[in-house]
Amino acid sequence: MGWVAVLVVLSVALTLIVFRVLRRKGREDEEHGASSVGFSANLALAVYLLVLAYAAVLCRDGLSVTEADVQAEAESLTEMYWAVAPIPEAAPVRTQIRQYTAQSIDLDWPLMAGKTMSPIPGQTLADARTTLLRLRPVGDEGRNLQQDALDRASEIAHARIIRGDDAGTGLESIFVISLIVSGLLVIALPWTLGVRPSSSSIIADVVRVSVVVIGVCFIILISHPFSGLGAVGPDAFQAAQREYDHIDGRFPAQP
């Protein structure tokens, strides 16, 4: 968000400065040199639009993959809860699964926007696995459920690593740099003619600057999967919490 505000302020300031300088020192509109400058501006616009489209596709794909990863982790949590629910001695594991889910929502999500994660949920998950290993269920069914829960715990640990990787990723800086450079060329090349601005040219300049700034800001706002527009939220984890209540209704926890 900070980069967006800075970009908007600098763009407005640059535009106003150029208008002021050209109004004082610019010459009348002439056709001399306009064709070559127009070709260069169109070429810069083509590059800008190409990079913009490619960056938007990459960002959208990144958001989709991250959302699928979060959904997979939430599903593994639910399946782990289902696995331990019929085991009478596994009430502490249920509590730890609930703790991990709540800690991921409350502690991880605010930090993932800054590309980090809290160590506390990871420790809670490790404690849950330890508690599972110490269980001594009676009968083959109980042991099979214990093994299933341990497999799910491994899936969750792996999914947590993937979620951390997703939080640490984002759009490559080369795309943002390319957008800014090509956008600046689109904006500035017509001004190199040094023509004194008229009402129609001012409108065209404002539209050109706005289109470039909006495009760059849009890419910046969707460049990280856990911040900005379309950020992946903890909805899947919150749905898992509601599923835990449903499971508890079928298998009431025993002290």
Disulfide bonds with the S-S distance in Angstrom:
none
